[in-house]
Each structure stands twice: as C-alpha cells, then as structure tokens.
Amino acid sequence: MATMGGGGGKDGGGGMAAQAGRLGVVASVAFNLAALAFYLRRRYFGGDDAAAARKKAEAEVAPSSGKPPVTKDSIINLDHGDPMMYEAFWRGGAGERATIVIPGWQTMSYFSDVGSLCWFLEPGLEREVRRLHRLVGNAVADGYHVLVGTGSTQLFQAALYALSPPGPSAPMNVVSPAPYYSSYPAVTDFLKSGLYRWAGDAKMFDGDTYVELVCSPSNPDGGIREAVLKSGDGVAVHDLAYYWPQYTPITSAAAHDIMLFTVSKCTGHAGTRLGWALVKDRAVAQKMSKFIELNTIGVSKDSQLRAAKILKAITDGYDRAAGDDDDDSSGRLFHFARRKMVSRWAKLRAAVAASGIFTLPDELPGHCTFANETVSAYPPFAWLRCGKEGVDDLEGYLRERKIISRGGGKFGADGRVVRISMLDTDEAFAIFVDRLAAMN
Amino acid sequence: MATMGGGGGKDGGGGMAAQAGRLGVVASVAFNLAALAFYLRRRYFGGDDAAAARKKAEAEVAPSSGKPPVTKDSIINLDHGDPMMYEAFWRGGAGERATIVIPGWQTMSYFSDVGSLCWFLEPGLEREVRRLHRLVGNAVADGYHVLVGTGSTQLFQAALYALSPPGPSAPMNVVSPAPYYSSYPAVTDFLKSGLYRWAGDAKMFDGDTYVELVCSPSNPDGGIREAVLKSGDGVAVHDLAYYWPQYTPITSAAAHDIMLFTVSKCTGHAGTRLGWALVKDRAVAQKMSKFIELNTIGVSKDSQLRAAKILKAITDGYDRAAGDDDDDSSGRLFHFARRKMVSRWAKLRAAVAASGIFTLPDELPGHCTFANETVSAYPPFAWLRCGKEGVDDLEGYLRERKIISRGGGKFGADGRVVRISMLDTDEAFAIFVDRLAAMN
C-alpha cells in the first residue's frame, strides 16, 4: 500500500481518537482532513457574505480532484500523496488512448472469471499487469498469482488475514522498521482483530511469529529496504508501491513471496482505488482472495477495466517508442514522471540550501536496468528534517506557515522531521518551495 | 447489503473453514465457487483433449459476466444473487443513455469534495441518489447524510464499526432474526474483531447492548421486517437493498437511523460494487466514513461516476415518460424489472405446482405508492421448501440435479429449505424451472 491513509502516532481528536488511542493508534487522516476543511472554510467561507463565497468556492472546485485551486496565500496540503502531478501527462496524447467507454450493459455480474482463483479479477487487467512488469522489469510475475484489490491498502489487510494462524493462538505480530508508513499501525489495529495486532518497530521486535512489512523504496524516507527480521516463522510482505523507475533505479526484478503494487503511485490514478498483488503461494493467494470477497465481494470492474486501459496505454507507449531515435517522450509515462521528479527535487534541494534550517536524505544513485544508466533516486515523499533550535514540532511549525505535512511521530520517528508529498500539482509544489526557501 | 456474499452455517472446507468454524462461521461462497469451478472444469475441461477444450471454453466466456453460457445440461448456479436479468434492459435505449466515457486524466485525486464529511463521495452521485429516492419514495433522504461504499457490504461493516463502543468493553452483539442473510455472520466475524461479534438469531437474544440487522424485504425469504428488539441501548441497521418497486410494494418512505442500499439489486450492476447509506446522525456518519477511509481510502470514483450516470438514466427515463399515455416502458427500469419478476414468479409457482414436492411463501400484496395500485411482492430470492420424505438436505438434493442453491442452514434455518436467486439470465431461469417441474 504505502499510499495515503491514516497515521499512527500520538495526536488526533474526538471520540474516534479516544478509541484509537487505547490501541496506541491514531486517526490522523480524519484529523488532518478536518484541519484542512477548517482552513479551507475559514479561507473561502469566512466573513459576512459566507453563502455567496461558498457558492463561488463550489464553482471553483476542480472536477477531477474536489480540491479548490491554490493561490499564493493558500494552505498547501502535502500531507497525502495525492498524485496530481500526473494529470498533465494524461491530458496529453497518451491520455486519449487511455479513455474508456463503458456501455450501460457492461460488467453487470459479480464474476469476472468464475473458474479462476481470484474470480473477481478481470482477465484483461491481469494481462496488462503482467505485460507492464515485463516492460519495467521491477518484479517477476511469471509463476505468481495476480490478485486485485480496492487499492493496495485492501490487499495489505488481505495479506494479514491470510498470514495469521487460523487457530485460537494469540494475534500475529505485525512489525515494520521505523520510520514506517504511518497507515500500517492504524489499518492493522482499527478493528481490534484477534488475528493480528500492530507490534511496532521491527528493529525492536524480539519474537518468532510475525509479519514484517517491508516498504521499499520506503514510505516515508525513500530508502531501499530489506527485511530486518529473519528468525523463526516470520513472513515478509513487500510493499513495492514506489518501486517504479520514476522514483528509484530498478536494480533487479523483485521476487518476494507477496508483493503489493498500486496504480495510484505508478500511473497517478488514486481515485480509481486499484491495487494488485503478486503472490507465490496458492493457498495464501486463495485466502487473500477470500478476504476481499468477505470485505467487499470483489473489486469494482469499472476500475479494473479502466486500470487495464491505462496500463495498456503505458506499455503501448513504450512499444511504439522502441527503436524511435528522437527524444519525443510524450507517450512515455516513466520518462515524463522522472523528468518531473528530477526537476522537483532540484528545486526542493535549492530551497533547502537557501533556507539553511532544513536537511534531506542524501541522493541514492544506482544502475537502473530499465533506463539502462546510472540514475539517482527521486522519492515521492521528502523526509524533511529541521535543525532550527526550538522547533520540536515541525508539523506544527509548517502548519503555522500554511503548509500541511505529516509529522515524524506518526511514522515512529521524532517530531523534528516531517513527510512532504512530492506529487501534488505544479502550482502547489511551486508555492511550497518558495515558502520553504524563505524560512530561516 | 443483502447482496451475495458468504454463508454462515455448518459446512465449508479447508483451512479457512477450520478457522471460521471456531467462530461458528463458514466460508461458503469460497466453497460454492470452488464447487462450481469443479463442475465447470469437469464439464468443459474433462476428457483427453483438455487443453483444446479449455481454449474453446475461454473463447466462450461472456465478456460481461465471466460465466460460460448455459445449455440444457448445464450446472445452473442460482446460489448468488447475480443480477443478470437486468442486462436486457441496459442493452436497450436506456443503456445507451447510461454509457459513460472517462478520459485518461479524469478523477486522479483521492478527493471528491475535500470539505465534505464523506470526502470521497462524488457530488454527482449524491445528487442522483437523492433524486432517485424522491422519484421512488422508498426512503427519506432529506436531512440525511449520504455515504458511499464499495457495495453495501462495506457499509454494513462501517456501521458495525461506527456503532460499537470505543472503550475496552466487551464486543457489541450483532443479531438478526432468523432466517437472516447468510453473509451477516461471516462478515461480522471473519476478522475476530474485538469491537463486535455475531450473536445469532435476534429472536433468541436476551441483552441490552446490540446492533440488530433488519433486512426488509428480507433476504432470504422476502418478508417485510421490523426490528424485533426494542430494549436497552440497542440500535438497528436497516438493510433496504430490496426495497424497490420491482420486488415489493413501496408502502411508505423509510426513515430509519441507518439505511443501506446497493446498485447491485436496484439497477443490476453488481460488478460496479457500489452501495450507499442514508445516515441520520452526523457522528455516526463520520465514523462510518472513517471506516471506509481506513479500509480502502475511499471508493472507486469510476464506479461512482458510472453509478451516477446509471441512476440518472433511470430517473430521466421516468421524467420523460411522465404524462406519456402510451405504454412504452422501454426506458422505465422498475417497470421492466417488475414485468420480469411477475413472469418469473408465475413460472416458478407453476413449476412448484407441477412438481408437488415443494412449497413457497405466500404472495404478499400491498398498496404501492410508486405504482399507485395494489400489487404483490415478487422477491429477488425464492425461499423454496421441500416436503418430500427423506430430503433433509435440499441443497444437496438440488446439487445432484445440477442446480446450485444456498441451503437453509446458512441462514439460521433448517436443511429442508434453500434460497434460489430469481435474478439470473432468462436462459438459466428457464432451465431451472423446467428441471424443478420434473422433480417429484
């Protein structure tokens, strides 16, 4: 998963947080969304003629994001990894090839392939998933079962369900090395399952029975990770949401037991809520599929058909470009996105240098088998640390400056660090780096 | 919900069932799907030239259902309420008006309306949901929050999450009067939540703290239900998946605290996985929304856009027909579906009479405010009972005759009764009634 989601940590508010707090878990997305809504309302709906302003704001809401456009004085929300950066690509020629038409009578049945292990998986989506992995070389798909989920968040829960012992034993321990993705604790514990429970930082864990979540490249800090626990009966789930060539060099084709992916961070279609898993073991794949059946009776076929079309447009774009010597990359998604990431990271590092109070992780270069050259990593999140004296709550410090980020505490780290999305619109990103450069 | 889903009960198979059995719960969809797949494989892939047969079968799979077409000797699967009956309507003129085109750049953000309580609900869907309820008059929507879910199954779980006490108390008891929808026990218990647990037949329940699931018209037996428990701090969740004029007279606009609906059984688009809830209390609506955020970070926007278009086509169809004196109902969904249900129930009752070994619930007439006449109920499932001596396992008896149904045990009833879907294709339904009429 490693997509968006709630945060574990120590803050939050209201009744839900009281419940969540008992579990050492926090409902931070709700909190952050509420905070954002509050700021927006103040900004757009404040003053005496609130009703008129509201009408105006409603008209201004962009139809594709539900968020008002930003201005120089806006609150800039970089808390979630909302991948709006990709919209420009899909408004181009490739986007036309990804347009989908669904007639009224299409995909009415629950079933996609009744004889298949994952009976709700559209065969066309499976085909395009396998084709994309062959193109990119980031994961071995041959010999693996493909499963589809409502985002990789659902597949993550499906994996916990599948890997937990069915008997009356104590709940399975779920761990991940800090800093870990902030949603892992919240999503693991929100139903107080007797099958599994969040057990914190993998580096501090001492036991034989566990599921280790390995997010690589890591959300939040972009680092390349391997499982830190090797003992006993433990199993690893590899969250490879960001193992795509725009973010990191593809150094080899991953071949782990369970690998999770999502279109949100590969193509930018977060609203489609579509993830997939590559699973080696048939029994595990069956149980994961069973989870999705019980949880949502399968996955939207409309999203599956659309994701298939989108993945097809990407792979077709590279097939068309093969052998083409000119540098037109208008149809090549990973080239488009990498250029964006290179440019944004350059601007961010310049702003950090201009400010003088922040630091960022070092660049990690490596040989990319997809690009066939040595390239740096340009993670989808900036893990921004502040050295200024007195700033112990960097999230709060930035919020006062109208930048919404996600504080380190939610990732099992300290408060002097935050996670910042690098994937929002050009406009929001530009305002963010300008503001950052001026802080000192 | 009351859609499809797993069964509670006593059978099942494999490791999952061992786990589920501990909870008094059973993984029967998996079992039934496995059984169906087994039959299909035997039928299509048996013999020596299995590979050739497989290729042929693959080509034969209908693209909109993933199920092979039925023949006179087929296994007929009426276990799930797969609403293929509706396909003919959507292949007509109304279907053209429900066609949706989604450009590549559309709906990329996680957000649909960032300032809204249900921030992932597409405003266009909310509008059409409210409009449809105004047309049909089956539920009060004014003054209610509209929530969207990945099918009403997800909204059912969201309601349990929202209604369970947040503190360290014992799990909330979840009950429903038998015969209850077979998925209720399985979906309530599959994660062994510490927040809630299945507590069985509401009529046998003796306690003050509970959630009562009221499915009306009832899945499986079509009866009109009210909450049977009124004591203590109990809360009711009304599953109104079938409270539409094709199935039952609309006698009044329901105005319960939490009401669940799904497009699957209203329009026939099960593959779209789209349900909605009308919720009176703001805090409950917020917690339900939070569940969906943690579970799947919202709901497919593609499905929401499509559902909005489909609901719009229905309401528009009636708007167009208003004042029109001729009887052309090609654009009127509820008229189409009611004619189908009347015809199918007539055939089923004739077959039951011809056979002599079965009985069905009586017809329930009432004044329908939507049709403005007295009409009978024509439930989406037949609750078929067998009086023949020696037939204590009617599900098994029918399976031997190549009809797959869902046995009474899964609904908290006895084995001499089964639930049969009335919503499959014309072809499957015709073969079913022919076979039934010949049993004696």
Interface residues (C-beta under 8 A of the other chain):
Chain A: T3 M4 G5 G6 G15 M16 A18 Q19 R22 A27 V29 A30 L33 L36 A37 L40 R41 V61 P63 S64 S65 G66 K67 P68 H80 D82 P83 M84 Y86 E87 W90 R91 A94 G95 E96 R97 A98 T99 I100 V101 I102 P103 G104 W105 Q106 T107 M108 S109 Y110 F111 S112 D113 V114 G115 S116 W119 P123 T150 G151 T153 Q154 Q157 Y161 P166 G167 P168 S183 A186 V187 F190 L191 K192 S193 G194 L195 S264 G268 H269 A270 G271 T272 R273 L274 A283 Q286 K287 K290 F291 E293 L294 N295 T296 I297 G298 V299 S300 K301 D302 S303 R306 I310 A313
Chain B: T3 M4 G5 G6 G15 M16 A18 Q19 R22 A27 V29 A30 L33 L36 A37 L40 R41 V61 P63 S64 S65 G66 K67 P68 H80 D82 P83 M84 Y86 E87 W90 R91 A94 G95 E96 R97 A98 T99 I100 V101 I102 P103 G104 W105 Q106 T107 M108 S109 Y110 F111 S112 D113 V114 G115 S116 W119 P123 T150 G151 T153 Q154 Q157 Y161 P166 G167 P168 S183 A186 V187 F190 L191 K192 S193 G194 L195 S264 G268 H269 A270 G271 T272 R273 L274 A283 Q286 K287 K290 F291 E293 L294 N295 T296 I297 G298 V299 S300 K301 D302 S303 R306 I310 A313
